[in-house]
Amino acid sequence: MAKAVIFDFGQTLVDSADGFRTAEREAQDRIFAALEGVARNRFIDVYRRVRKAHHERSRLSRRAIWRSVCDALQRSIDDRRLVAWEDEYWERVNALTRVFPEAPNTLATLRATHRLALISNTQGQVGGSGHRLSAFPDLERAFECIIIAGEDGVPTKPDAEPFLRCLRRMKLDPGECFYVGDDYRFDVCGSRDVGMRPVWLKHRSVRRNWPEIDTDVPVITSLDELPNLCGAG
């Protein structure tokens, strides 16, 4: 029987989809307005290509992405403006982030029978209040171990280290842990590769083009399906 359930954060415990869409759109508008002599179609093409390349390498800093976009277009924007825009980006994301309604009760149910932990990528935030989890203290208190991958020298998921560090702190074997997340590469593949038991959350309230992948990994569409799946129902 599994002894622990380990969670991702964004799009797993909270819904930030509208926040990210809005923040991305506003960031693109700010950057394009600051670039002279660049056609809109070319800007969008370069922006999407650069962002995809960064994400594929688990480089999630928005400011670094934007700097690479400017470099690719042979344009320059003062770094102080990028810092300010990055702050505005995360303010917008956080303002439009909502806890999935079933998350608190699910965590409370699971805590009665399982140990709980969280492994989340930092998303490149710097300064301020740190990782977005700190804005949700009721969720934060549910976890005995929290690993923020991308901070303190810990590489981001899907690298094995954040998963292994959590296991070491909790003194658990990989097969004793479920890992629940929404991203197939970061969460499902990352946890499975170290021997954990992944659960892929494709939340029914999230508008998203989920990758079409033939997998035997359990798929759920709401967190309240977890207790039965984990033997806590």
N, C-alpha and C positions, 0 to 999 in steps of 0.2 A: 504493500500500500504506500502511496506517495505521502511524504511527510510535509511537503511545502508546496505552495503555489506562488510563483514569482511572476510579476506583471511588468509590462511596458507601461508608459504613462500616456503620451499623446495618442489620441484616437483609440485608446484602449480603456482608460478610466475616464477620460474627458474628451469632449467633442470640440475640436478647434478648426474643423473644416472650413466654416464660413470665415473665421478669423484669418486663416492662412490665405484663402482666396482673396479676401479684401485687402490684406496687407501686401500680397504680391502685386495685385493690380495697382495699388497706390504707389508702391516702390517703383514699378516699371514706369508709371507716369512721371514721377519725380526725376528719375534718371534720364528718360528720353527728353524731357523739357530742358535739362541741363546740357544736353549734347547738341552741338551746332553742326548742321550740314549732314546729318545722318537720316536716311529715309526710315520711316516707321517700320516698314516690312523688314528691312535689313536689321534694324535694332531688335525686333521681336525674334527673328531667326537666330541671331547671335545670342541673345539673352537665354533662350530656351536651350540652345546647344551647350552653352557654358554651364548653365545650372545643372543640366543632366550629367555633364562630365564631372562636376564637383560631387554630386550626389552618388554617382557610381563609385567614387573613391572615398565615400563617407566623409567628405569635407563639407560641413554644414553651416559654416559661418556665412551669414548673409553679406556682411561687408566684404569678405574675400571673394564671394561670387560677383558682387557688383564691381569690385576692382578689376577682376578678370574680364568682365564685359567691357569695361572702359578700355582696357589694354587691347582687347581684340579689335575694338573699333578705332584704335589709335587716338583716343581722346583722354582728357584728364579731368578729374573732379577732385577738389580738395578733400583730404581725408576727414577733416572736421565735419564736412557736410555728410559724408558717408556714416560717420559715427552718430550724428543726429538722426539721420534717416533710419539707421538700425534701431535706435531707441524707439522711434515712432512706430516702426514695424512691429516690435514686440509689444508695445502698448496696445496696438490695434488687435493683435492676436489674443492677448490676455483678456482684453475687454469683451471679446466675442467667444471666449471659451466657457463651456458649460460642462459640469459633471454629468455623465450619463446617469439618468434617474435611478437605475437599478444598482449602481456601483456601491453606494454605502451599505445597503442591506446585504449585497453579495459578499462584501468584505467581512461584515460582521458574522455572517453565517459561516464563512470559511475559517475565520479565526477560532471558532469553537473546536475545530478538528485538525487544522493545518497551521503551520508557521507561514508567515507572509513576508515577502520581500519585493523590491522593485529595482529594475535595471532600466535606465532611460538614457538615451543620447542627449547631450547638452544642447544640440541644435545651434551651437555656436554663440550662445549668449555670453556676454562678458560684462563684468561690473554689475551695478544695480543690485537687485535682490537675488541674483543667481538663478538657478533652475526654476522653471514655472511651478513645480510642485509646491514650493514654499508658499504660494498663494492659496493653497488648499490644505490648511493645517489638519482638518478632520481626516482627509485621506492620508496625509503624511504620517499621522500617528498610528495608522494601522500596520505599519511595516517595521519589523525589527531590524532589517538591513536595507539600506538604500545605496545603490551604486549609480553615480552619475558619470557615464562613459563620456570621455572627452575632457574630463577635468583631472587634475592631480596626476597627470602622466598616464591615465588609463585610456587606451584607444577606444574609439567608438565601435558599437556593434556594426557589423556582425563579427568583428574580431573575437576570438575566444576569451581574451583576458577579462573583460567585465563579467562574463558568466562564471569563469573559474574563480575570480575574486569573491564573488557572492557565495559560491559554494564553500570556499575556504573559511570565510567568516562565519558561516552557519554550520560548518563541520558536517556537511551533507555530501552524499554521492549524487552524481547527476541523475541517475535513474529514480531517485527519491523525489524529484521535483517536476511539477508541471511548469511550463512557461507559457504565458498568455500574451499575445501581441497581435498587432494589425498588419505589420509589414512583413511580407513573405521573406525577403532577403535578410533584413536586419534581425527579425524576431524568430521566424519559423526556422530558417536555415541556420542562423547563428546559434540558437539554443539546441537544435537537433544535432549539430556538428560536435557539440561537447557531450552529448549523451542524455540531455534533458528530454522531457516528454512535451513537445510543443502543442499548443492549441492555437489555431488561427481564428482570430476574431474579425469577422466581416460584419460590422454592426449594421443592423437594418436601417438605422436612421441616418447613416452617412452616405452622401452622394459621391460615388467614387467608381472609377473604372478598375475593378479588381482584376489582377492578372489571371488569365485562364491557365491554370496549372493542374495537371492530373497528379493528385497527391493522396496518400492515405492518412495524412495528418487530420485529426478531428477539426471540424469547422463549426463555429457557433455564430449566431447572429445577435446575441444579447448576452450580457454577463450573467443574467440570472439562470442561464443554462449550465454554468460552471459547477455549482455544488453537486449536482447529480453526476456530472462527468468525472469529478474528482473524488467521488465517494463520500461527499459531505451532505448530501440531500436527505 
